[in-house]
Amino acid sequence: MVANLGRGNAFVIVERVDEETVGDWYVQVWLRDDNTYQLEFRDGTTAEHHQTRTISQEKVITALNGWAKGRSGWKDAFMWNRISTFSPDAD
């Protein structure tokens, strides 16, 4: 999926849906116009919404797979910035 990103198809979103768990749980990637990848994840609440950017498609694929499989170190290859302060709909 990530290898097929391009104009008109610039996003991949993977969401964890569990009716017993409150909040939004997802990871997403956006191939930006400058050919960098913006990777974001949210762990339940707006306060746990983070992003990073990279040029490495391989690192993005590894992170998406790690998140989807519940691997504990999936996000360790990046420096993350909390973006919850930019969200007008804070929980």
Secondary structure, DSSP 8 states (H G I E B T S, - for coil): -GGG-BTTB-EEEEEE--TTS-SEEEEEEEE-TTS-EEEEEEEESGGGEEEEEES-HHHHHHHHHHHHTT-TTTTTTS--EE-GGG-TT--
